[in-house]
Amino acid sequence: MALETMSFDTMLAARWAAAPILSQAAAVGACALGAVALRAALVPALRARAGQDPAKNWPLGVVAFAILLGIVFSLLDLRDMQREIVRVCALMAAAGAAIALTMRAVGPTALGVALSLLAAAIAGLEAFHLFQPLATALDAQAIEVS
């Protein structure tokens, strides 16, 4: 009897296809844990360097979570694996990071709230695959007007 071997890529693709929702949820959870660990590693170094607590000032964990989800989504896209849940989570994390950074930079002013609503609206439209058709329709109207 010969022992069958398969490459790591083949094994990963087979496991991913067997339980795509659970696999994507595990990937999102791993990104969350990675973001918490990254924030925990960065805060003491930044605190020692800046002399203040950067965790109170900047949303390091949210930004790290969005970046890690973007990396995982890119890797799944590269391998043509199922990635819809990771895509929506990455969009919402990116919108959350944009909102947190906007509120930190601009503050809770009318401009900050407007920019936050714009980021949330764009992420919501993109989550339902409606952003590109809307942009195309608006571009078509702009061409007719001008």
N, CA, C and O atoms as a GROMACS GRO file, in nm:
protein
  584
    1MET      N    1   0.082  -0.118   0.000
    1MET     CA    2   0.000   0.000   0.000
    1MET      C    3   0.087   0.124   0.000
    1MET      O    4   0.173   0.142   0.086
    2ALA      N    5   0.063   0.208  -0.096
    2ALA     CA    6   0.139   0.331  -0.106
    2ALA      C    7   0.069   0.440  -0.026
    2ALA      O    8  -0.054   0.450  -0.025
    3LEU      N    9   0.147   0.518   0.040
    3LEU     CA   10   0.094   0.628   0.118
    3LEU      C   11   0.070   0.748   0.027
    3LEU      O   12   0.161   0.794  -0.041
    4GLU      N   13  -0.053   0.797   0.027
    4GLU     CA   14  -0.086   0.911  -0.059
    4GLU      C   15  -0.046   1.040   0.011
    4GLU      O   16  -0.074   1.061   0.129
    5THR      N   17   0.020   1.125  -0.064
    5THR     CA   18   0.059   1.255  -0.010
    5THR      C   19  -0.004   1.364  -0.096
    5THR      O   20  -0.026   1.345  -0.216
    6MET      N   21  -0.031   1.474  -0.034
    6MET     CA   22  -0.081   1.589  -0.109
    6MET      C   23  -0.009   1.714  -0.060
    6MET      O   24   0.036   1.721   0.054
    7SER      N   25   0.001   1.809  -0.147
    7SER     CA   26   0.071   1.931  -0.111
    7SER      C   27  -0.011   2.010  -0.009
    7SER      O   28  -0.130   1.987   0.009
    8PHE      N   29   0.056   2.103   0.055
    8PHE     CA   30  -0.011   2.186   0.155
    8PHE      C   31  -0.121   2.270   0.090
    8PHE      O   32  -0.228   2.287   0.148
    9ASP      N   33  -0.096   2.322  -0.030
    9ASP     CA   34  -0.197   2.402  -0.099
    9ASP      C   35  -0.322   2.320  -0.129
    9ASP      O   36  -0.434   2.368  -0.112
   10THR      N   37  -0.303   2.197  -0.175
   10THR     CA   38  -0.416   2.110  -0.206
   10THR      C   39  -0.494   2.076  -0.080
   10THR      O   40  -0.617   2.076  -0.081
   11MET      N   41  -0.423   2.048   0.029
   11MET     CA   42  -0.488   2.016   0.155
   11MET      C   43  -0.565   2.136   0.209
   11MET      O   44  -0.677   2.122   0.257
   12LEU      N   45  -0.503   2.255   0.201
   12LEU     CA   46  -0.570   2.376   0.249
   12LEU      C   47  -0.695   2.405   0.167
   12LEU      O   48  -0.799   2.440   0.223
   13ALA      N   49  -0.686   2.392   0.036
   13ALA     CA   50  -0.802   2.416  -0.050
   13ALA      C   51  -0.913   2.316  -0.022
   13ALA      O   52  -1.030   2.353  -0.022
   14ALA      N   53  -0.878   2.191   0.003
   14ALA     CA   54  -0.978   2.089   0.033
   14ALA      C   55  -1.047   2.118   0.166
   14ALA      O   56  -1.169   2.107   0.176
   15ARG      N   57  -0.970   2.156   0.267
   15ARG     CA   58  -1.029   2.189   0.397
   15ARG      C   59  -1.115   2.314   0.388
   15ARG      O   60  -1.222   2.321   0.448
   16TRP      N   61  -1.068   2.412   0.314
   16TRP     CA   62  -1.142   2.537   0.300
   16TRP      C   63  -1.275   2.514   0.229
   16TRP      O   64  -1.377   2.571   0.268
   17ALA      N   65  -1.275   2.428   0.125
   17ALA     CA   66  -1.396   2.400   0.049
   17ALA      C   67  -1.494   2.316   0.131
   17ALA      O   68  -1.615   2.323   0.109
   18ALA      N   69  -1.444   2.236   0.226
   18ALA     CA   70  -1.531   2.150   0.306
   18ALA      C   71  -1.619   2.231   0.402
   18ALA      O   72  -1.735   2.195   0.424
   19ALA      N   73  -1.566   2.337   0.458
   19ALA     CA   74  -1.642   2.420   0.552
   19ALA      C   75  -1.606   2.567   0.529
   19ALA      O   76  -1.531   2.625   0.607
   20PRO      N   77  -1.660   2.627   0.422
   20PRO     CA   78  -1.616   2.763   0.388
   20PRO      C   79  -1.656   2.869   0.491
   20PRO      O   80  -1.580   2.962   0.516
   21ILE      N   81  -1.775   2.856   0.550
   21ILE     CA   82  -1.818   2.958   0.645
   21ILE      C   83  -1.735   2.950   0.773
   21ILE      O   84  -1.690   3.052   0.825
   22LEU      N   85  -1.714   2.830   0.822
   22LEU     CA   86  -1.634   2.811   0.942
   22LEU      C   87  -1.489   2.853   0.918
   22LEU      O   88  -1.426   2.914   1.004
   23SER      N   89  -1.436   2.820   0.800
   23SER     CA   90  -1.299   2.858   0.768
   23SER      C   91  -1.283   3.008   0.761
   23SER      O   92  -1.183   3.063   0.810
   24GLN      N   93  -1.379   3.077   0.701
   24GLN     CA   94  -1.370   3.222   0.692
   24GLN      C   95  -1.387   3.287   0.829
   24GLN      O   96  -1.320   3.386   0.860
   25ALA      N   97  -1.475   3.231   0.911
   25ALA     CA   98  -1.491   3.284   1.047
   25ALA      C   99  -1.363   3.264   1.127
   25ALA      O  100  -1.324   3.351   1.206
   26ALA      N  101  -1.297   3.151   1.108
   26ALA     CA  102  -1.170   3.126   1.176
   26ALA      C  103  -1.063   3.224   1.127
   26ALA      O  104  -0.981   3.271   1.207
   27ALA      N  105  -1.063   3.256   0.999
   27ALA     CA  106  -0.966   3.352   0.945
   27ALA      C  107  -0.990   3.491   1.003
   27ALA      O  108  -0.895   3.561   1.037
   28VAL      N  109  -1.116   3.531   1.014
   28VAL     CA  110  -1.148   3.661   1.073
   28VAL      C  111  -1.108   3.664   1.221
   28VAL      O  112  -1.054   3.763   1.269
   29GLY      N  113  -1.136   3.556   1.293
   29GLY     CA  114  -1.096   3.547   1.433
   29GLY      C  115  -0.945   3.551   1.451
   29GLY      O  116  -0.895   3.614   1.544
   30ALA      N  117  -0.872   3.485   1.362
   30ALA     CA  118  -0.725   3.489   1.368
   30ALA      C  119  -0.674   3.630   1.342
   30ALA      O  120  -0.576   3.673   1.403
   31CYS      N  121  -0.738   3.701   1.252
   31CYS     CA  122  -0.700   3.840   1.225
   31CYS      C  123  -0.727   3.928   1.347
   31CYS      O  124  -0.648   4.017   1.379
   32ALA      N  125  -0.838   3.903   1.415
   32ALA     CA  126  -0.870   3.981   1.536
   32ALA      C  127  -0.767   3.955   1.644
   32ALA      O  128  -0.720   4.048   1.710
   33LEU      N  129  -0.731   3.829   1.663
   33LEU     CA  130  -0.629   3.797   1.763
   33LEU      C  131  -0.494   3.856   1.724
   33LEU      O  132  -0.420   3.905   1.810
   34GLY      N  133  -0.462   3.851   1.597
   34GLY     CA  134  -0.337   3.910   1.550
   34GLY      C  135  -0.335   4.061   1.571
   34GLY      O  136  -0.231   4.117   1.606
   35ALA      N  137  -0.448   4.127   1.550
   35ALA     CA  138  -0.455   4.271   1.572
   35ALA      C  139  -0.438   4.306   1.720
   35ALA      O  140  -0.371   4.403   1.754
   36VAL      N  141  -0.499   4.226   1.807
   36VAL     CA  142  -0.483   4.249   1.951
   36VAL      C  143  -0.338   4.229   1.991
   36VAL      O  144  -0.284   4.307   2.070
   37ALA      N  145  -0.274   4.125   1.939
   37ALA     CA  146  -0.134   4.099   1.972
   37ALA      C  147  -0.043   4.209   1.918
   37ALA      O  148   0.050   4.252   1.985
   38LEU      N  149  -0.071   4.253   1.796
   38LEU     CA  150   0.009   4.360   1.737
   38LEU      C  151  -0.005   4.490   1.815
   38LEU      O  152   0.093   4.560   1.838
   39ARG      N  153  -0.127   4.522   1.856
   39ARG     CA  154  -0.149   4.642   1.936
   39ARG      C  155  -0.079   4.630   2.071
   39ARG      O  156  -0.018   4.726   2.118
   40ALA      N  157  -0.088   4.513   2.133
   40ALA     CA  158  -0.022   4.492   2.262
   40ALA      C  159   0.129   4.504   2.250
   40ALA      O  160   0.196   4.546   2.345
   41ALA      N  161   0.184   4.466   2.135
   41ALA     CA  162   0.329   4.477   2.116
   41ALA      C  163   0.371   4.620   2.083
   41ALA      O  164   0.480   4.662   2.122
   42LEU      N  165   0.287   4.694   2.012
   42LEU     CA  166   0.324   4.829   1.970
   42LEU      C  167   0.304   4.935   2.077
   42LEU      O  168   0.382   5.030   2.084
   43VAL      N  169   0.203   4.922   2.160
   43VAL     CA  170   0.171   5.026   2.256
   43VAL      C  171   0.285   5.053   2.354
   43VAL      O  172   0.317   5.170   2.375
   44PRO      N  173   0.350   4.952   2.416
   44PRO     CA  174   0.460   4.986   2.507
   44PRO      C  175   0.577   5.055   2.436
   44PRO      O  176   0.639   5.145   2.493
   45ALA      N  177   0.608   5.014   2.316
   45ALA     CA  178   0.717   5.077   2.243
   45ALA      C  179   0.684   5.223   2.210
   45ALA      O  180   0.768   5.311   2.224
   46LEU      N  181   0.560   5.247   2.166
   46LEU     CA  182   0.520   5.383   2.134
   46LEU      C  183   0.507   5.469   2.259
   46LEU      O  184   0.536   5.588   2.256
   47ARG      N  185   0.463   5.409   2.368
   47ARG     CA  186   0.449   5.482   2.493
   47ARG      C  187   0.587   5.526   2.543
   47ARG      O  188   0.604   5.638   2.590
   48ALA      N  189   0.685   5.437   2.532
   48ALA     CA  190   0.821   5.471   2.576
   48ALA      C  191   0.881   5.579   2.487
   48ALA      O  192   0.957   5.664   2.535
   49ARG      N  193   0.849   5.576   2.361
   49ARG     CA  194   0.907   5.672   2.267
   49ARG      C  195   0.839   5.808   2.275
   49ARG      O  196   0.906   5.912   2.273
   50ALA      N  197   0.708   5.810   2.284
   50ALA     CA  198   0.635   5.936   2.281
   50ALA      C  199   0.610   5.994   2.420
   50ALA      O  200   0.581   6.113   2.433
   51GLY      N  201   0.622   5.913   2.523
   51GLY     CA  202   0.599   5.962   2.657
   51GLY      C  203   0.452   5.974   2.695
   51GLY      O  204   0.420   6.028   2.800
   52GLN      N  205   0.364   5.923   2.611
   52GLN     CA  206   0.222   5.925   2.641
   52GLN      C  207   0.160   5.793   2.597
   52GLN      O  208   0.226   5.711   2.534
   53ASP      N  209   0.036   5.773   2.630
   53ASP     CA  210  -0.033   5.649   2.594
   53ASP      C  211  -0.096   5.665   2.456
   53ASP      O  212  -0.199   5.732   2.443
   54PRO      N  213  -0.038   5.603   2.352
   54PRO     CA  214  -0.095   5.619   2.218
   54PRO      C  215  -0.226   5.543   2.200
   54PRO      O  216  -0.301   5.571   2.106
   55ALA      N  217  -0.253   5.449   2.288
   55ALA     CA  218  -0.378   5.373   2.275
   55ALA      C  219  -0.498   5.463   2.300
   55ALA      O  220  -0.606   5.439   2.245
   56LYS      N  221  -0.481   5.567   2.381
   56LYS     CA  222  -0.591   5.659   2.406
   56LYS      C  223  -0.613   5.752   2.287
   56LYS      O  224  -0.723   5.804   2.268
   57ASN      N  225  -0.510   5.772   2.209
   57ASN     CA  226  -0.518   5.871   2.104
   57ASN      C  227  -0.548   5.814   1.966
   57ASN      O  228  -0.623   5.876   1.890
   58TRP      N  229  -0.492   5.702   1.932
   58TRP     CA  230  -0.505   5.649   1.796
   58TRP      C  231  -0.561   5.507   1.798
   58TRP      O  232  -0.525   5.428   1.886
   59PRO      N  233  -0.647   5.473   1.705
   59PRO     CA  234  -0.710   5.340   1.701
   59PRO      C  235  -0.619   5.236   1.636
   59PRO      O  236  -0.645   5.189   1.525
   60LEU      N  237  -0.513   5.200   1.707
   60LEU     CA  238  -0.414   5.107   1.651
   60LEU      C  239  -0.473   4.969   1.624
   60LEU      O  240  -0.443   4.908   1.522
   61GLY      N  241  -0.556   4.919   1.715
   61GLY     CA  242  -0.613   4.786   1.699
   61GLY      C  243  -0.707   4.776   1.580
   61GLY      O  244  -0.706   4.676   1.507
   62VAL      N  245  -0.788   4.879   1.560
   62VAL     CA  246  -0.884   4.878   1.448
   62VAL      C  247  -0.810   4.883   1.315
   62VAL      O  248  -0.845   4.811   1.221
   63VAL      N  249  -0.708   4.967   1.308
   63VAL     CA  250  -0.630   4.978   1.185
   63VAL      C  251  -0.555   4.848   1.157
   63VAL      O  252  -0.550   4.803   1.042
   64ALA      N  253  -0.496   4.787   1.260
   64ALA     CA  254  -0.426   4.660   1.241
   64ALA      C  255  -0.521   4.550   1.196
   64ALA      O  256  -0.486   4.469   1.111
   65PHE      N  257  -0.642   4.548   1.253
   65PHE     CA  258  -0.742   4.449   1.213
   65PHE      C  259  -0.780   4.466   1.066
   65PHE      O  260  -0.790   4.368   0.993
   66ALA      N  261  -0.801   4.590   1.023
   66ALA     CA  262  -0.836   4.616   0.883
   66ALA      C  263  -0.722   4.574   0.790
   66ALA      O  264  -0.746   4.516   0.684
   67ILE      N  265  -0.600   4.603   0.828
   67ILE     CA  266  -0.485   4.567   0.744
   67ILE      C  267  -0.470   4.415   0.735
   67ILE      O  268  -0.448   4.361   0.626
   68LEU      N  269  -0.482   4.346   0.848
   68LEU     CA  270  -0.469   4.200   0.846
   68LEU      C  271  -0.581   4.135   0.765
   68LEU      O  272  -0.556   4.039   0.692
   69LEU      N  273  -0.702   4.186   0.777
   69LEU     CA  274  -0.813   4.131   0.696
   69LEU      C  275  -0.791   4.158   0.548
   69LEU      O  276  -0.825   4.074   0.465
   70GLY      N  277  -0.735   4.272   0.515
   70GLY     CA  278  -0.704   4.302   0.376
   70GLY      C  279  -0.600   4.206   0.320
   70GLY      O  280  -0.609   4.164   0.205
   71ILE      N  281  -0.501   4.172   0.401
   71ILE     CA  282  -0.398   4.078   0.358
   71ILE      C  283  -0.458   3.938   0.338
   71ILE      O  284  -0.430   3.872   0.238
   72VAL      N  285  -0.541   3.894   0.433
   72VAL     CA  286  -0.605   3.762   0.421
   72VAL      C  287  -0.696   3.759   0.298
   72VAL      O  288  -0.698   3.660   0.225
   73PHE      N  289  -0.772   3.866   0.276
   73PHE     CA  290  -0.859   3.871   0.158
   73PHE      C  291  -0.777   3.863   0.030
   73PHE      O  292  -0.815   3.794  -0.064
   74SER      N  293  -0.666   3.934   0.024
   74SER     CA  294  -0.580   3.930  -0.095
   74SER      C  295  -0.525   3.791  -0.119
   74SER      O  296  -0.519   3.745  -0.233
   75LEU      N  297  -0.484   3.723  -0.012
   75LEU     CA  298  -0.432   3.586  -0.028
   75LEU      C  299  -0.541   3.491  -0.075
   75LEU      O  300  -0.515   3.405  -0.160
   76LEU      N  301  -0.661   3.504  -0.022
   76LEU     CA  302  -0.771   3.418  -0.067
   76LEU      C  303  -0.810   3.449  -0.210
   76LEU      O  304  -0.843   3.358  -0.287
   77ASP      N  305  -0.806   3.575  -0.247
   77ASP     CA  306  -0.837   3.615  -0.384
   77ASP      C  307  -0.732   3.559  -0.480
   77ASP      O  308  -0.764   3.518  -0.592
   78LEU      N  309  -0.608   3.559  -0.438
   78LEU     CA  310  -0.499   3.506  -0.519
   78LEU      C  311  -0.517   3.357  -0.546
   78LEU      O  312  -0.485   3.309  -0.655
   79ARG      N  313  -0.567   3.284  -0.447
   79ARG     CA  314  -0.586   3.140  -0.459
   79ARG      C  315  -0.723   3.102  -0.514
   79ARG      O  316  -0.752   2.983  -0.528
   80ASP      N  317  -0.808   3.197  -0.545
   80ASP     CA  318  -0.944   3.173  -0.594
   80ASP      C  319  -1.027   3.087  -0.498
   80ASP      O  320  -1.100   2.998  -0.541
   81MET      N  321  -1.013   3.115  -0.369
   81MET     CA  322  -1.092   3.044  -0.268
   81MET      C  323  -1.213   3.129  -0.231
   81MET      O  324  -1.217   3.249  -0.258
   82GLN      N  325  -1.312   3.066  -0.168
   82GLN     CA  326  -1.431   3.140  -0.126
   82GLN      C  327  -1.390   3.243  -0.020
   82GLN      O  328  -1.317   3.211   0.074
   83ARG      N  329  -1.438   3.367  -0.038
   83ARG     CA  330  -1.388   3.474   0.046
   83ARG      C  331  -1.492   3.582   0.075
   83ARG      O  332  -1.455   3.690   0.119
   84GLU      N  333  -1.618   3.557   0.053
   84GLU     CA  334  -1.719   3.662   0.064
   84GLU      C  335  -1.733   3.715   0.205
   84GLU      O  336  -1.745   3.836   0.225
   85ILE      N  337  -1.731   3.628   0.305
   85ILE     CA  338  -1.743   3.672   0.444
   85ILE      C  339  -1.622   3.754   0.483
   85ILE      O  340  -1.635   3.856   0.550
   86VAL      N  341  -1.504   3.711   0.442
   86VAL     CA  342  -1.382   3.786   0.472
   86VAL      C  343  -1.386   3.921   0.401
   86VAL      O  344  -1.339   4.021   0.455
   87ARG      N  345  -1.441   3.924   0.279
   87ARG     CA  346  -1.450   4.050   0.204
   87ARG      C  347  -1.539   4.152   0.276
   87ARG      O  348  -1.502   4.268   0.290
   88VAL      N  349  -1.655   4.107   0.322
   88VAL     CA  350  -1.746   4.197   0.392
   88VAL      C  351  -1.685   4.243   0.524
   88VAL      O  352  -1.696   4.360   0.560
   89CYS      N  353  -1.622   4.152   0.596
   89CYS     CA  354  -1.556   4.190   0.722
   89CYS      C  355  -1.442   4.288   0.697
   89CYS      O  356  -1.423   4.382   0.774
   90ALA      N  357  -1.367   4.267   0.590
   90ALA     CA  358  -1.258   4.360   0.556
   90ALA      C  359  -1.313   4.498   0.520
   90ALA      O  360  -1.255   4.599   0.558
   91LEU      N  361  -1.423   4.502   0.446
   91LEU     CA  362  -1.485   4.631   0.413
   91LEU      C  363  -1.532   4.704   0.538
   91LEU      O  364  -1.509   4.824   0.553
   92MET      N  365  -1.598   4.631   0.626
   92MET     CA  366  -1.648   4.695   0.747
   92MET      C  367  -1.533   4.737   0.840
   92MET      O  368  -1.542   4.841   0.905
   93ALA      N  369  -1.428   4.657   0.845
   93ALA     CA  370  -1.312   4.695   0.927
   93ALA      C  371  -1.242   4.817   0.869
   93ALA      O  372  -1.198   4.905   0.943
   94ALA      N  373  -1.232   4.823   0.736
   94ALA     CA  374  -1.171   4.940   0.673
   94ALA      C  375  -1.256   5.065   0.697
   94ALA      O  376  -1.202   5.173   0.722
   95ALA      N  377  -1.388   5.050   0.689
   95ALA     CA  378  -1.475   5.163   0.718
   95ALA      C  379  -1.463   5.205   0.864
   95ALA      O  380  -1.460   5.324   0.895
   96GLY      N  381  -1.457   5.108   0.953
   96GLY     CA  382  -1.440   5.139   1.095
   96GLY      C  383  -1.308   5.209   1.123
   96GLY      O  384  -1.302   5.301   1.204
   97ALA      N  385  -1.202   5.165   1.055
   97ALA     CA  386  -1.073   5.231   1.072
   97ALA      C  387  -1.077   5.372   1.016
   97ALA      O  388  -1.022   5.465   1.076
   98ALA      N  389  -1.141   5.389   0.901
   98ALA     CA  390  -1.153   5.523   0.843
   98ALA      C  391  -1.234   5.616   0.934
   98ALA      O  392  -1.199   5.732   0.951
   99ILE      N  393  -1.341   5.563   0.991
   99ILE     CA  394  -1.424   5.643   1.081
   99ILE      C  395  -1.345   5.679   1.207
   99ILE      O  396  -1.349   5.793   1.253
  100ALA      N  397  -1.273   5.581   1.263
  100ALA     CA  398  -1.197   5.608   1.384
  100ALA      C  399  -1.085   5.709   1.360
  100ALA      O  400  -1.062   5.798   1.441
  101LEU      N  401  -1.016   5.695   1.247
  101LEU     CA  402  -0.910   5.790   1.215
  101LEU      C  403  -0.966   5.929   1.185
  101LEU      O  404  -0.907   6.030   1.223
  102THR      N  405  -1.079   5.933   1.118
  102THR     CA  406  -1.142   6.063   1.088
  102THR      C  407  -1.186   6.132   1.217
  102THR      O  408  -1.162   6.252   1.234
  103MET      N  409  -1.249   6.058   1.305
  103MET     CA  410  -1.293   6.117   1.430
  103MET      C  411  -1.175   6.161   1.517
  103MET      O  412  -1.183   6.259   1.590
  104ARG      N  413  -1.066   6.088   1.507
  104ARG     CA  414  -0.946   6.126   1.584
  104ARG      C  415  -0.882   6.251   1.524
  104ARG      O  416  -0.839   6.340   1.598
  105ALA      N  417  -0.875   6.257   1.392
  105ALA     CA  418  -0.807   6.370   1.327
  105ALA      C  419  -0.893   6.496   1.324
  105ALA      O  420  -0.844   6.604   1.355
  106VAL      N  421  -1.021   6.482   1.289
  106VAL     CA  422  -1.108   6.598   1.272
  106VAL      C  423  -1.188   6.628   1.398
  106VAL      O  424  -1.214   6.744   1.431
  107GLY      N  425  -1.225   6.523   1.470
  107GLY     CA  426  -1.307   6.540   1.588
  107GLY      C  427  -1.454   6.526   1.555
  107GLY      O  428  -1.491   6.512   1.439
  108PRO      N  429  -1.537   6.530   1.657
  108PRO     CA  430  -1.681   6.513   1.633
  108PRO      C  431  -1.748   6.641   1.585
  108PRO      O  432  -1.847   6.688   1.642
  109THR      N  433  -1.693   6.697   1.480
  109THR     CA  434  -1.752   6.816   1.419
  109THR      C  435  -1.845   6.773   1.305
  109THR      O  436  -1.859   6.654   1.278
  110ALA      N  437  -1.906   6.868   1.242
  110ALA     CA  438  -1.995   6.836   1.129
  110ALA      C  439  -1.917   6.772   1.016
  110ALA      O  440  -1.966   6.679   0.951
  111LEU      N  441  -1.795   6.820   0.991
  111LEU     CA  442  -1.712   6.760   0.887
  111LEU      C  443  -1.673   6.617   0.921
  111LEU      O  444  -1.676   6.529   0.834
  112GLY      N  445  -1.639   6.592   1.046
  112GLY     CA  446  -1.602   6.457   1.088
  112GLY      C  447  -1.718   6.360   1.075
  112GLY      O  448  -1.700   6.247   1.031
  113VAL      N  449  -1.836   6.403   1.114
  113VAL     CA  450  -1.954   6.318   1.104
  113VAL      C  451  -1.988   6.294   0.957
  113VAL      O  452  -2.024   6.182   0.920
  114ALA      N  453  -1.977   6.396   0.873
  114ALA     CA  454  -2.007   6.379   0.730
  114ALA      C  455  -1.909   6.283   0.665
  114ALA      O  456  -1.949   6.197   0.586
  115LEU      N  457  -1.781   6.296   0.697
  115LEU     CA  458  -1.682   6.204   0.640
  115LEU      C  459  -1.702   6.062   0.690
  115LEU      O  460  -1.682   5.966   0.615
  116SER      N  461  -1.741   6.046   0.815
  116SER     CA  462  -1.769   5.913   0.871
  116SER      C  463  -1.889   5.850   0.803
  116SER      O  464  -1.887   5.731   0.770
  117LEU      N  465  -1.993   5.927   0.782
  117LEU     CA  466  -2.111   5.875   0.712
  117LEU      C  467  -2.078   5.839   0.568
  117LEU      O  468  -2.130   5.740   0.515
  118LEU      N  469  -1.994   5.917   0.505
  118LEU     CA  470  -1.952   5.886   0.368
  118LEU      C  471  -1.874   5.754   0.363
  118LEU      O  472  -1.898   5.672   0.274
  119ALA      N  473  -1.783   5.734   0.457
  119ALA     CA  474  -1.707   5.608   0.462
  119ALA      C  475  -1.799   5.489   0.487
  119ALA      O  476  -1.783   5.385   0.424
  120ALA      N  477  -1.895   5.504   0.577
  120ALA     CA  478  -1.989   5.396   0.606
  120ALA      C  479  -2.078   5.368   0.485
  120ALA      O  480  -2.107   5.252   0.455
  121ALA      N  481  -2.122   5.472   0.416
  121ALA     CA  482  -2.208   5.453   0.298
  121ALA      C  483  -2.132   5.383   0.185
  121ALA      O  484  -2.186   5.294   0.120
  122ILE      N  485  -2.009   5.423   0.162
  122ILE     CA  486  -1.930   5.358   0.057
  122ILE      C  487  -1.906   5.212   0.090
  122ILE      O  488  -1.916   5.126   0.003
  123ALA      N  489  -1.873   5.183   0.216
  123ALA     CA  490  -1.850   5.043   0.255
  123ALA      C  491  -1.978   4.961   0.243
  123ALA      O  492  -1.974   4.846   0.199
  124GLY      N  493  -2.091   5.018   0.282
  124GLY     CA  494  -2.218   4.947   0.269
  124GLY      C  495  -2.255   4.920   0.125
  124GLY      O  496  -2.300   4.810   0.091
  125LEU      N  497  -2.237   5.019   0.038
  125LEU     CA  498  -2.265   4.997  -0.104
  125LEU      C  499  -2.172   4.892  -0.163
  125LEU      O  500  -2.216   4.808  -0.241
  126GLU      N  501  -2.046   4.896  -0.127
  126GLU     CA  502  -1.950   4.799  -0.180
  126GLU      C  503  -1.977   4.658  -0.127
  126GLU      O  504  -1.953   4.560  -0.197
  127ALA      N  505  -2.028   4.647  -0.005
  127ALA     CA  506  -2.060   4.516   0.051
  127ALA      C  507  -2.169   4.446  -0.029
  127ALA      O  508  -2.169   4.324  -0.042
  128PHE      N  509  -2.263   4.525  -0.083
  128PHE     CA  510  -2.371   4.467  -0.163
  128PHE      C  511  -2.345   4.476  -0.313
  128PHE      O  512  -2.436   4.457  -0.393
  129HIS      N  513  -2.222   4.505  -0.351
  129HIS     CA  514  -2.181   4.516  -0.493
  129HIS      C  515  -2.261   4.623  -0.567
  129HIS      O  516  -2.294   4.606  -0.684
  130LEU      N  517  -2.292   4.732  -0.499
  130LEU     CA  518  -2.370   4.839  -0.560
  130LEU      C  519  -2.288   4.965  -0.588
  130LEU      O  520  -2.337   5.057  -0.654
  131PHE      N  521  -2.166   4.970  -0.540
  131PHE     CA  522  -2.087   5.092  -0.557
  131PHE      C  523  -2.048   5.115  -0.702
  131PHE      O  524  -2.061   5.227  -0.753
  132GLN      N  525  -2.000   5.012  -0.770
  132GLN     CA  526  -1.957   5.028  -0.909
  132GLN      C  527  -2.074   5.063  -1.002
  132GLN      O  528  -2.058   5.154  -1.085
  133PRO      N  529  -2.190   4.996  -0.993
  133PRO     CA  530  -2.302   5.040  -1.078
  133PRO      C  531  -2.346   5.183  -1.049
  133PRO      O  532  -2.382   5.257  -1.142
  134LEU      N  533  -2.344   5.223  -0.922
  134LEU     CA  534  -2.382   5.360  -0.888
  134LEU      C  535  -2.282   5.460  -0.945
  134LEU      O  536  -2.321   5.564  -0.999
  135ALA      N  537  -2.153   5.429  -0.933
  135ALA     CA  538  -2.051   5.518  -0.987
  135ALA      C  539  -2.062   5.528  -1.140
  135ALA      O  540  -2.045   5.636  -1.197
  136THR      N  541  -2.090   5.415  -1.204
  136THR     CA  542  -2.106   5.416  -1.350
  136THR      C  543  -2.228   5.499  -1.392
  136THR      O  544  -2.222   5.575  -1.489
  137ALA      N  545  -2.338   5.484  -1.320
  137ALA     CA  546  -2.459   5.560  -1.352
  137ALA      C  547  -2.437   5.710  -1.330
  137ALA      O  548  -2.482   5.792  -1.409
  138LEU      N  549  -2.368   5.744  -1.222
  138LEU     CA  550  -2.340   5.886  -1.197
  138LEU      C  551  -2.244   5.943  -1.301
  138LEU      O  552  -2.259   6.058  -1.343
  139ASP      N  553  -2.146   5.864  -1.343
  139ASP     CA  554  -2.055   5.909  -1.448
  139ASP      C  555  -2.128   5.930  -1.579
  139ASP      O  556  -2.099   6.026  -1.651
  140ALA      N  557  -2.221   5.843  -1.612
  140ALA     CA  558  -2.298   5.856  -1.735
  140ALA      C  559  -2.381   5.985  -1.733
  140ALA      O  560  -2.390   6.054  -1.834
  141GLN      N  561  -2.440   6.016  -1.619
  141GLN     CA  562  -2.517   6.140  -1.608
  141GLN      C  563  -2.427   6.263  -1.616
  141GLN      O  564  -2.465   6.366  -1.672
  142ALA      N  565  -2.306   6.251  -1.560
  142ALA     CA  566  -2.212   6.364  -1.564
  142ALA      C  567  -2.165   6.390  -1.707
  142ALA      O  568  -2.143   6.505  -1.745
  143ILE      N  569  -2.149   6.285  -1.785
  143ILE     CA  570  -2.107   6.302  -1.925
  143ILE      C  571  -2.217   6.370  -2.003
  143ILE      O  572  -2.188   6.455  -2.088
  144GLU      N  573  -2.344   6.333  -1.979
  144GLU     CA  574  -2.455   6.395  -2.050
  144GLU      C  575  -2.471   6.541  -2.017
  144GLU      O  576  -2.504   6.621  -2.105
  145VAL      N  577  -2.449   6.577  -1.892
  145VAL     CA  578  -2.464   6.716  -1.849
  145VAL      C  579  -2.356   6.804  -1.911
  145VAL      O  580  -2.383   6.914  -1.958
  146SER      N  581  -2.234   6.754  -1.911
  146SER     CA  582  -2.124   6.835  -1.963
  146SER      C  583  -2.104   6.804  -2.107
  146SER      O  584  -2.016   6.862  -2.171
   0.00000   0.00000   0.00000
